[in-house]
Amino acid sequence: MNKTLLAIAAALLCAATGARAAPEMPVPTTALTVAPTTTEALGDKGFSYFIGLSQLHSHYREDVHLMPIRSKVTASSPLLVTGALYAVTPDWLLSLDNETTFAPRAATETWTATGPVVAGVTVTSPTLQTDQFRLSESRTRLLVHRRWQDQVFLLGGTEFHSQSFRRYAYQSGPDGLVSIASGQTSEETAAEVVLALGAAIESESVRRQPQHYSLRAMVGVPVWRRVESTSAPQTRFTGLGGYDLTLEARYSRAVLDDVHLGGWVKLSRSERARDTAGASLELPRSRLDGLAVGLELLWKL
């Protein structure tokens, strides 16, 4: 019995010694790629931009209802555009943009008769009046972008719009139907809040990207409006009829890791319905068509 126990003990001792002496098997290692966190991914999205070399060409028209009269003018002015796109979550973006005319140029506005008789007088010339015209505008737009699919977003937000028409250097036509003094200056100002909806294709990022592109289509309707004129200083027009249409595109290429240089173009149409105050005061139906182009600088620092 003792010999048997000693044999078993010896065998266990040898097994234990062999186990300690056995070389350890190497553990295979695999290179791991750690995905960026959500915060890091969002930090690369979005950008700021500035458009300093841009030009706005505007075609403005008014149609008077109380008399067969129409005005037309084509004006242009430099335009300053700034803004930014912010990534709030992977599927929600926020944009803030501003467009402001700078040193608008004067243009000649022409008022013409659209019928043979104006104010009971048979006209001999369709030109009733000319004047010098300056248009100043400012638009600030706040939009929420909701990802619909890949790079396609649905847009919604608010635009704050102010506008000023200044007229001076009046000249009456051959029939003398307009009696405004040549040295008189009149100004019409409008302030609006516009509800805007639309869709966009947006590549979202500038940082470490070879290119950036964006296309937006928007429709807007005024939800608050106030128009005043020095010709009738006690009167305010508050009618809300009308709409806005805009199509905006941009494309840029990287010049540095975090800086892009590119182009920007915008087509717009803004139409407003006529409004009246009393029996003789009328704010004519108007339409403003615009084409703006410019070079832009984008960055994400």
Secondary structure as GFF3:
##gff-version 3
##sequence-region A 1 301
A	DSSP	alpha_helix	2	21	.	.	.	ID=ss1
A	DSSP	alpha_helix	38	43	.	.	.	ID=ss2
A	DSSP	beta_strand	47	64	.	.	.	ID=ss3
A	DSSP	beta_strand	69	89	.	.	.	ID=ss4
A	DSSP	beta_strand	92	101	.	.	.	ID=ss5
A	DSSP	beta_strand	107	113	.	.	.	ID=ss6
A	DSSP	beta_strand	117	118	.	.	.	ID=ss7
A	DSSP	beta_strand	121	122	.	.	.	ID=ss8
A	DSSP	beta_strand	127	149	.	.	.	ID=ss9
A	DSSP	beta_strand	152	172	.	.	.	ID=ss10
A	DSSP	beta_strand	186	202	.	.	.	ID=ss11
A	DSSP	beta_strand	211	229	.	.	.	ID=ss12
A	DSSP	beta_strand	232	237	.	.	.	ID=ss13
A	DSSP	beta_strand	242	256	.	.	.	ID=ss14
A	DSSP	beta_strand	259	272	.	.	.	ID=ss15
A	DSSP	beta_strand	275	277	.	.	.	ID=ss16
A	DSSP	beta_strand	281	283	.	.	.	ID=ss17
A	DSSP	beta_strand	285	299	.	.	.	ID=ss18
###
